[in-house]
Amino acid sequence: MSLRVVGAGLPRTSTTSQSQALEHLLGGRCYHMHTIPGHPFDLGAGWDTALAGGSPDWDEIFEGYTAAVDWPASMFWRELSAAYPDALVLLSTRDSAETWVQSVTATILPHAREPLAPDLTGGRGLVTLFEPFTGTEKWDDPAILKAAYERHNAEVRKSVPPDRLLDWRASEGWEPLCRALKLPVPDVPFPWANKREDWG
């Protein structure tokens, strides 16, 4: 089985909703951070290798999956789009960098800060994602996060051929996804999951 969709969108760009939508459309499993047993603090040996600059066995990581979205997969959109040249590259975004940072601050950042406590003995999975994403150890700053968000999206748009890229927001629903994948639009509502108010 080969990936049919490589998600390049960052966390908090409706990646849970899109994973459910892709599973419905493709009839297979979609890889997402929540599928990693040790998430978000222990990403596993394969991702540790990738984050250290090595070359993991992508087919082994994605065995049994038809699509991959969210971190850590979207951090490696370049490598995955090369490894799966026939896959659609799906860039999901928010209305603005500001709304994205607000969502990340209310949901992910409290968990990302946990490994920074001096008495914590667990893994640093989220920290090892935020540091390369922002390019600094001082990633916990709204201005730095906004700049990284805009830089990431610009790099995807610049690098992926237009006929392979779907630049998409969840508010657009089924139609752009189905058109890009050459699949019929389902006769069911588009899934909405993992909203900000669902986070405790």
Secondary structure, 3 states (H helix, E strand, C coil): CCCCEEECCCCCCCHHHHHHHHHHHHCCEEECHHHCCCCCCCCCHHHHHHHCCCCCCHHHHCCCEEEECCCCHHHHHHHHHHHCCCCEEEEECCCCHHHHHHHHHHHCHHHHHHHHCCCCCCCCCCHHHHHHHHCCCCCCCHHHHHHHHHHHHHHHHHHCCCCCEEEECHHHCHHHHHHHHCCCCCCCCCCCCCCHHHCC
